[in-house]
Amino acid sequence: MNTEKTVIELTEAAAFRVKEMAKHNEEEGSYLRIAVHGGGCSGLTYGMNFDKNINDDDYIDEQHGIKILVSNTDAPILMGTKIDYKQSLMGGGFTIDNPNAIASCGCGTSFRTAKVEGTPEVCD
């Protein structure tokens, strides 16, 4: 468990939406785990879910009342990433700005970095 680095920046708007989702899904008190998975058109995809368990290699942070977990493996890929929530007339969604991403897919959910390419899949 490591609390020394801020890996992710969660905006106030994103934190508000996460709190709403936690309440709706009866996950209040859970951590928000932010992860990277292999796959997608460019090789890597983002994952966000609620988690009640802390692993020994997790970075832990708290921003705007949201407790955040990032694994030690994913931290270098996500370092400096900003997560926001945007609402428009067409709906809303989380936006992820990762300064380490050097390429992304037209789908908007897949990326790769200079050091980690992942294994691309075919987008539909």
Secondary structure, DSSP 8 states (H G I E B T S, - for coil): -B-S---EEE-HHHHHHHHHHHHHTT-TT-EEEEEEEEETTTEEEEEEEEES---TTEEEEEETTEEEEEETTTHHHHTTEEEEEEEETTEEEEEEE-TTEEEE-TTSSEEEESS---------
